[in-house]
Amino acid sequence: MATGLNKVFLIGNLGADPDLRYTSGGKAVCDLRIATNEFYANEEHTEWHRVVVWDKLAERCAKFLRKSSTVHIEGSLRTRQWKDKEENKRQATEVVAFKVNFLANWGRGEHDKEAAPDGLPSTEIQNEMPF
């Protein structure tokens, strides 16, 4: 039987502040919009990625990340489907993150000084997949 691999690695910057909300069951879910840039032949291309983070990891992202924060994301691709208010079928492909590393921006004045985690031995935080 053949097996597959569904793993995504991204290093990029948040294009907006994290959007934290809670499900009806009380689970935290945070949406991140991540921009990655590629340079080739004197041209730059920006790709935008939807990233979904769950549970305590979602709450930490909402607490410590802001627009323009640089992050390293590890996760997997998921495509979800739903019907909108007009009963039209919709779908979105997203990265469901299970690891988020906060990179480089601390101490550059891009975050409130009080928001930086004191004595945090590593900026890496992980989460179990919610499903």
SEVODREN-630519 format. One record per residue: z negated, y negated, x of N, C-alpha, C, O in turn. Coordinates in Angstrom, 2 decimals, m for minus. Layout:
N
((Z, Y, X), (Z, Y, X), (Z, Y, X), (Z, Y, X))
...
***
This chain:
131
((0.00, 1.17, 0.84), (0.00, 0.00, 0.00), (0.00, m1.24, 0.89), (m0.79, m1.34, 1.83))
((0.87, m2.16, 0.60), (0.95, m3.39, 1.38), (m0.16, m4.35, 0.97), (m0.53, m4.43, m0.21))
((m0.68, m5.04, 1.93), (m1.68, m6.07, 1.64), (m1.09, m7.43, 1.97), (m0.11, m7.53, 2.71))
((m1.68, m8.44, 1.44), (m1.18, m9.80, 1.68), (m2.28, m10.66, 2.28), (m3.43, m10.25, 2.41))
((m1.88, m11.84, 2.65), (m2.81, m12.80, 3.21), (m2.59, m14.13, 2.51), (m1.47, m14.64, 2.46))
((m3.64, m14.68, 1.96), (m3.58, m15.97, 1.27), (m4.66, m16.85, 1.88), (m5.79, m16.87, 1.40))
((m4.32, m17.56, 2.94), (m5.28, m18.40, 3.63), (m4.62, m19.72, 3.97), (m3.49, m19.76, 4.44))
((m5.34, m20.81, 3.73), (m4.83, m22.14, 3.98), (m5.78, m22.86, 4.93), (m6.99, m22.82, 4.75))
((m5.22, m23.53, 5.95), (m5.96, m24.40, 6.84), (m5.34, m25.78, 6.76), (m4.13, m25.93, 6.93))
((m6.15, m26.79, 6.49), (m5.66, m28.16, 6.43), (m6.57, m29.06, 7.26), (m7.78, m28.89, 7.26))
((m5.98, m30.00, 7.97), (m6.72, m31.11, 8.56), (m6.04, m32.36, 8.08), (m4.85, m32.57, 8.33))
((m6.79, m33.19, 7.38), (m6.20, m34.40, 6.83), (m7.26, m35.38, 6.38), (m8.44, m35.23, 6.70))
((m6.81, m36.39, 5.64), (m7.69, m37.46, 5.20), (m7.72, m37.53, 3.68), (m6.70, m37.30, 3.01))
((m8.89, m37.84, 3.14), (m9.01, m38.00, 1.70), (m8.25, m39.25, 1.26), (m8.39, m40.31, 1.86))
((m7.46, m39.11, 0.22), (m6.72, m40.24, m0.33), (m7.49, m40.99, m1.39), (m7.07, m42.06, m1.82))
((m8.63, m40.45, m1.81), (m9.49, m41.09, m2.82), (m10.89, m40.52, m2.64), (m11.07, m39.49, m1.98))
((m11.87, m41.18, m3.22), (m13.22, m40.64, m3.19), (m13.24, m39.30, m3.92), (m12.45, m39.09, m4.85))
((m14.14, m38.39, m3.52), (m14.25, m37.10, m4.21), (m14.60, m37.30, m5.68), (m15.30, m38.24, m6.05))
((m14.10, m36.41, m6.52), (m14.36, m36.46, m7.96), (m15.23, m35.26, m8.33), (m14.74, m34.15, m8.47))
((m16.54, m35.51, m8.50), (m17.49, m34.45, m8.81), (m17.74, m34.41, m10.32), (m17.93, m35.45, m10.95))
((m17.73, m33.21, m10.87), (m18.07, m33.01, m12.28), (m18.76, m31.64, m12.39), (m18.84, m30.89, m11.43))
((m19.24, m31.36, m13.58), (m19.94, m30.10, m13.82), (m19.29, m29.38, m15.00), (m18.92, m30.00, m16.00))
((m19.17, m28.06, m14.88), (m18.64, m27.26, m15.97), (m19.68, m27.19, m17.09), (m20.83, m27.59, m16.89))
((m19.28, m26.69, m18.24), (m20.23, m26.55, m19.35), (m21.36, m25.59, m18.99), (m22.43, m25.64, m19.58))
((m21.11, m24.70, m18.02), (m22.13, m23.78, m17.56), (m23.00, m24.34, m16.45), (m23.88, m23.64, m15.94))
((m22.77, m25.60, m16.06), (m23.61, m26.25, m15.05), (m23.15, m26.09, m13.61), (m23.85, m26.52, m12.70))
((m21.97, m25.49, m13.38), (m21.47, m25.34, m12.01), (m20.81, m26.63, m11.55), (m20.03, m27.24, m12.28))
((m21.13, m27.03, m10.33), (m20.51, m28.23, m9.74), (m19.10, m27.88, m9.28), (m18.87, m26.83, m8.69))
((m18.17, m28.80, m9.55), (m16.79, m28.66, m9.07), (m16.34, m30.04, m8.60), (m16.52, m31.03, m9.31))
((m15.74, m30.08, m7.43), (m15.32, m31.35, m6.83), (m13.84, m31.26, m6.48), (m13.40, m30.32, m5.82))
((m13.09, m32.25, m6.93), (m11.66, m32.34, m6.60), (m11.47, m33.30, m5.45), (m12.00, m34.41, m5.45))
((m10.69, m32.86, m4.46), (m10.35, m33.70, m3.31), (m8.83, m33.83, m3.25), (m8.11, m32.87, m3.54))
((m8.35, m35.00, m2.89), (m6.92, m35.21, m2.63), (m6.79, m35.45, m1.14), (m7.27, m36.45, m0.61))
((m6.13, m34.51, m0.46), (m6.02, m34.55, 1.00), (m4.58, m34.84, 1.40), (m3.64, m34.21, 0.90))
((m4.41, m35.80, 2.30), (m3.09, m36.11, 2.86), (m3.01, m35.54, 4.26), (m3.90, m35.73, 5.09))
((m1.92, m34.82, 4.53), (m1.62, m34.36, 5.89), (m0.32, m35.02, 6.32), (0.58, m35.23, 5.51))
((m0.23, m35.33, 7.60), (0.95, m36.01, 8.14), (1.64, m35.15, 9.17), (0.99, m34.50, 9.99))
((2.95, m35.13, 9.11), (3.78, m34.45, 10.10), (4.72, m35.47, 10.71), (5.26, m36.33, 10.02))
((4.92, m35.36, 12.01), (5.82, m36.26, 12.72), (6.94, m35.44, 13.35), (6.68, m34.44, 14.02))
((8.18, m35.85, 13.13), (9.31, m35.18, 13.75), (10.49, m36.13, 13.76), (10.70, m36.88, 12.80))
((11.26, m36.11, 14.83), (12.48, m36.92, 14.97), (12.23, m38.38, 14.56), (13.00, m38.95, 13.78))
((11.17, m38.96, 15.10), (10.82, m40.35, 14.82), (10.58, m40.64, 13.34), (10.70, m41.79, 12.90))
((10.24, m39.62, 12.58), (9.92, m39.80, 11.16), (8.55, m39.21, 10.88), (8.10, m38.27, 11.53))
((7.91, m39.79, 9.89), (6.62, m39.28, 9.45), (6.75, m38.82, 8.00), (7.37, m39.49, 7.17))
((6.15, m37.67, 7.72), (6.15, m37.15, 6.35), (4.71, m36.89, 5.95), (3.96, m36.25, 6.68))
((4.32, m37.39, 4.79), (2.98, m37.16, 4.26), (3.07, m36.18, 3.10), (3.86, m36.35, 2.17))
((2.26, m35.15, 3.17), (2.17, m34.16, 2.10), (0.79, m34.28, 1.46), (m0.21, m34.39, 2.17))
((0.74, m34.27, 0.13), (m0.53, m34.36, m0.59), (m0.94, m32.99, m1.12), (m0.11, m32.23, m1.61))
((m2.24, m32.69, m0.99), (m2.78, m31.39, m1.39), (m3.94, m31.59, m2.36), (m4.81, m32.44, m2.14))
((m3.94, m30.80, m3.42), (m5.09, m30.75, m4.32), (m6.04, m29.70, m3.78), (m5.63, m28.56, m3.53))
((m7.30, m30.07, m3.60), (m8.30, m29.14, m3.10), (m9.46, m29.12, m4.09), (m9.93, m30.17, m4.53))
((m9.91, m27.92, m4.43), (m11.03, m27.74, m5.36), (m12.17, m27.08, m4.60), (m11.96, m26.09, m3.89))
((m13.37, m27.63, m4.75), (m14.56, m27.13, m4.06), (m15.62, m26.86, m5.13), (m15.76, m27.64, m6.08))
((m16.37, m25.77, m4.98), (m17.34, m25.36, m6.00), (m18.78, m25.37, m5.48), (m19.02, m25.33, m4.28))
((m19.72, m25.43, m6.42), (m21.16, m25.24, m6.23), (m21.78, m26.23, m5.25), (m21.43, m27.41, m5.26))
((m22.69, m25.77, m4.39), (m23.40, m26.67, m3.47), (m22.43, m27.36, m2.51), (m22.64, m28.51, m2.14))
((m21.40, m26.65, m2.11), (m20.40, m27.24, m1.24), (m19.74, m28.44, m1.93), (m19.46, m29.45, m1.29))
((m19.49, m28.33, m3.22), (m18.91, m29.44, m3.99), (m19.85, m30.65, m3.98), (m19.41, m31.78, m3.79))
((m21.13, m30.40, m4.19), (m22.10, m31.49, m4.21), (m22.22, m32.17, m2.85), (m22.35, m33.39, m2.78))
((m22.17, m31.39, m1.78), (m22.24, m31.98, m0.44), (m21.00, m32.80, m0.13), (m21.09, m33.87, 0.47))
((m19.85, m32.31, m0.54), (m18.62, m33.09, m0.33), (m18.70, m34.42, m1.06), (m18.35, m35.46, m0.50))
((m19.17, m34.40, m2.31), (m19.28, m35.63, m3.09), (m20.28, m36.59, m2.47), (m20.11, m37.81, m2.53))
((m21.33, m36.05, m1.87), (m22.37, m36.90, m1.28), (m21.93, m37.54, 0.03), (m22.22, m38.71, 0.26))
((m21.23, m36.80, 0.89), (m20.97, m37.28, 2.24), (m19.54, m37.75, 2.51), (m19.31, m38.45, 3.49))
((m18.59, m37.38, 1.66), (m17.20, m37.77, 1.92), (m16.81, m38.99, 1.11), (m17.35, m39.24, 0.03))
((m15.87, m39.75, 1.64), (m15.32, m40.93, 0.98), (m13.83, m41.00, 1.26), (m13.32, m40.27, 2.11))
((m13.15, m41.87, 0.55), (m11.73, m42.12, 0.81), (m11.55, m42.39, 2.30), (m12.32, m43.15, 2.89))
((m10.56, m41.80, 2.90), (m10.17, m41.87, 4.32), (m10.98, m40.94, 5.23), (m10.68, m40.86, 6.42))
((m11.99, m40.23, 4.71), (m12.71, m39.26, 5.53), (m11.74, m38.20, 6.05), (m10.84, m37.77, 5.33))
((m11.94, m37.80, 7.29), (m11.13, m36.74, 7.88), (m11.86, m35.42, 7.70), (m13.05, m35.32, 8.01))
((m11.15, m34.41, 7.21), (m11.76, m33.11, 6.95), (m10.86, m31.98, 7.44), (m9.64, m32.11, 7.54))
((m11.50, m30.88, 7.73), (m10.82, m29.60, 8.00), (m11.21, m28.69, 6.84), (m12.39, m28.48, 6.57))
((m10.21, m28.16, 6.16), (m10.42, m27.32, 4.98), (m9.92, m25.91, 5.27), (m8.85, m25.73, 5.86))
((m10.69, m24.91, 4.86), (m10.21, m23.53, 4.84), (m10.36, m23.04, 3.41), (m11.38, m23.25, 2.76))
((m9.32, m22.37, 2.93), (m9.37, m21.87, 1.57), (m8.19, m20.98, 1.27), (m7.54, m20.46, 2.18))
((m7.90, m20.83, m0.01), (m6.76, m20.02, m0.43), (m6.04, m20.75, m1.56), (m6.62, m21.56, m2.27))
((m4.75, m20.44, m1.72), (m3.96, m21.04, m2.78), (m4.21, m20.33, m4.10), (m4.28, m19.10, m4.16))
((m4.33, m21.11, m5.16), (m4.46, m20.59, m6.51), (m3.57, m21.42, m7.42), (m3.50, m22.64, m7.27))
((m2.91, m20.76, m8.34), (m2.14, m21.46, m9.37), (m2.83, m21.21, m10.69), (m3.03, m20.06, m11.09))
((m3.19, m22.29, m11.36), (m3.84, m22.14, m12.67), (m2.90, m22.67, m13.75), (m2.08, m23.56, m13.51))
((m3.05, m22.10, m14.92), (m2.20, m22.48, m16.05), (m3.08, m22.84, m17.23), (m4.16, m22.28, m17.41))
((m2.59, m23.78, m18.05), (m3.30, m24.20, m19.24), (m2.31, m24.86, m20.19), (m1.16, m25.10, m19.85))
((m2.80, m25.16, m21.39), (m2.00, m25.90, m22.37), (m2.62, m27.28, m22.54), (m3.84, m27.41, m22.66))
((m1.77, m28.31, m22.54), (m2.27, m29.67, m22.73), (m2.51, m29.94, m24.22), (m2.38, m29.05, m25.05))
((m2.87, m31.18, m24.53), (m3.20, m31.54, m25.92), (m2.05, m31.31, m26.88), (m2.27, m31.05, m28.06))
((m0.82, m31.41, m26.38), (0.36, m31.19, m27.22), (0.83, m29.74, m27.19), (1.92, m29.42, m27.67))
((m0.02, m28.85, m26.63), (0.28, m27.42, m26.54), (1.43, m27.08, m25.59), (2.03, m26.01, m25.70))
((1.74, m27.99, m24.67), (2.74, m27.71, m23.64), (2.09, m26.92, m22.51), (0.96, m27.21, m22.12))
((2.80, m25.92, m22.00), (2.28, m25.14, m20.87), (2.32, m26.01, m19.62), (3.33, m26.66, m19.33))
((1.23, m26.00, m18.88), (1.12, m26.76, m17.63), (0.64, m25.81, m16.55), (0.02, m24.78, m16.84))
((0.91, m26.15, m15.30), (0.36, m25.38, m14.19), (0.18, m26.28, m12.99), (0.86, m27.30, m12.84))
((m0.75, m25.90, m12.12), (m1.01, m26.63, m10.89), (m1.36, m25.62, m9.81), (m2.09, m24.66, m10.05))
((m0.85, m25.86, m8.62), (m1.21, m25.05, m7.46), (m2.19, m25.86, m6.62), (m1.92, m27.02, m6.29))
((m3.32, m25.24, m6.29), (m4.39, m25.93, m5.59), (m4.91, m25.05, m4.46), (m4.70, m23.84, m4.44))
((m5.60, m25.68, m3.53), (m6.34, m24.96, m2.51), (m7.78, m24.86, m3.01), (m8.41, m25.87, m3.28))
((m8.28, m23.64, m3.13), (m9.69, m23.44, m3.45), (m10.41, m23.28, m2.12), (m10.24, m22.27, m1.43))
((m11.21, m24.28, m1.77), (m11.84, m24.32, m0.44), (m13.11, m23.50, m0.41), (m13.92, m23.56, m1.33))
((m13.28, m22.72, 0.66), (m14.54, m22.03, 0.87), (m15.23, m22.53, 2.14), (m16.36, m22.12, 2.43))
((m14.56, m23.40, 2.90), (m15.17, m24.01, 4.07), (m14.64, m25.43, 4.19), (m13.44, m25.67, 4.05))
((m15.55, m26.37, 4.46), (m15.17, m27.77, 4.68), (m15.91, m28.26, 5.91), (m17.13, m28.19, 5.98))
((m15.17, m28.77, 6.89), (m15.76, m29.40, 8.07), (m15.52, m30.90, 7.96), (m14.39, m31.34, 7.76))
((m16.58, m31.68, 8.10), (m16.46, m33.14, 8.12), (m16.12, m33.53, 9.56), (m16.85, m33.17, 10.48))
((m15.04, m34.23, 9.77), (m14.57, m34.55, 11.12), (m14.61, m36.05, 11.41), (m14.38, m36.86, 10.51))
((m14.89, m36.40, 12.63), (m14.56, m37.67, 13.30), (m15.01, m38.98, 12.70), (m15.19, m39.93, 13.47))
((m15.22, m39.12, 11.42), (m15.44, m40.46, 10.87), (m16.87, m40.96, 10.99), (m17.10, m42.17, 10.89))
((m17.84, m40.09, 11.21), (m19.23, m40.56, 11.29), (m19.36, m41.54, 12.44), (m18.80, m41.33, 13.52))
((m20.08, m42.61, 12.22), (m20.33, m43.59, 13.26), (m19.21, m44.59, 13.45), (m19.28, m45.40, 14.37))
((m18.21, m44.57, 12.62), (m17.11, m45.52, 12.73), (m17.19, m46.62, 11.68), (m16.26, m47.40, 11.53))
((m18.30, m46.67, 10.97), (m18.45, m47.69, 9.94), (m17.71, m47.37, 8.66), (m17.64, m48.21, 7.76))
((m17.16, m46.17, 8.55), (m16.40, m45.81, 7.36), (m17.29, m45.23, 6.28), (m16.85, m45.03, 5.14))
((m18.54, m44.94, 6.62), (m19.49, m44.40, 5.66), (m20.74, m45.25, 5.72), (m21.01, m45.91, 6.72))
((m21.50, m45.22, 4.64), (m22.80, m45.87, 4.68), (m23.65, m45.14, 5.70), (m23.62, m43.91, 5.76))
((m24.42, m45.89, 6.50), (m25.24, m45.24, 7.52), (m26.24, m44.29, 6.89), (m26.57, m43.26, 7.48))
((m26.72, m44.62, 5.70), (m27.68, m43.75, 5.03), (m27.05, m42.46, 4.55), (m27.75, m41.47, 4.32))
((m25.73, m42.44, 4.40), (m25.06, m41.24, 3.89), (m24.87, m40.18, 4.95), (m24.71, m39.00, 4.62))
((m24.89, m40.57, 6.23), (m24.68, m39.60, 7.30), (m25.87, m38.66, 7.37), (m27.01, m39.11, 7.37))
((m25.63, m37.36, 7.43), (m26.73, m36.41, 7.46), (m27.44, m36.45, 8.80), (m26.83, m36.23, 9.84))
((m28.75, m36.75, 8.79), (m29.53, m36.80, 10.01), (m29.78, m35.41, 10.56), (m30.16, m34.51, 9.82))
((m29.55, m35.25, 11.84), (m29.87, m34.00, 12.51), (m29.08, m32.81, 12.04), (m29.48, m31.67, 12.28))
((m27.98, m33.03, 11.37), (m27.16, m31.92, 10.90), (m26.56, m31.23, 12.12), (m25.73, m31.84, 12.80))
((m26.94, m29.99, 12.41), (m26.46, m29.33, 13.61), (m24.96, m29.10, 13.61), (m24.33, m29.07, 14.67))
((m24.39, m28.94, 12.46), (m22.95, m28.73, 12.36), (m22.49, m29.37, 11.06), (m23.23, m29.37, 10.08))
((m21.29, m29.91, 11.06), (m20.77, m30.48, 9.83), (m20.06, m29.43, 9.00), (m19.48, m29.75, 7.96))
((m20.09, m28.19, 9.45), (m19.43, m27.12, 8.71), (m20.32, m26.65, 7.58), (m21.49, m26.35, 7.78))
((m19.76, m26.60, 6.38), (m20.46, m26.05, 5.24), (m19.54, m25.07, 4.55), (m18.33, m25.29, 4.46))
((m20.12, m23.99, 4.07), (m19.31, m22.94, 3.47), (m19.84, m22.62, 2.08), (m20.96, m22.98, 1.72))
((m19.02, m21.96, 1.33), (m19.38, m21.59, m0.02), (m18.74, m20.26, m0.36), (m17.67, m19.92, 0.14))
((m19.40, m19.51, m1.22), (m18.80, m18.29, m1.74), (m17.79, m18.67, m2.81), (m17.98, m19.67, m3.52))
((m16.74, m17.90, m2.94), (m15.75, m18.16, m3.98), (m16.42, m17.95, m5.34), (m17.20, m17.01, m5.49))
((m16.13, m18.81, m6.34), (m16.81, m18.71, m7.62), (m16.29, m17.59, m8.52), (m16.75, m17.45, m9.65))
((m15.34, m16.80, m8.05), (m14.78, m15.75, m8.88), (m14.60, m14.50, m8.08), (m14.13, m13.49, m8.61))
***
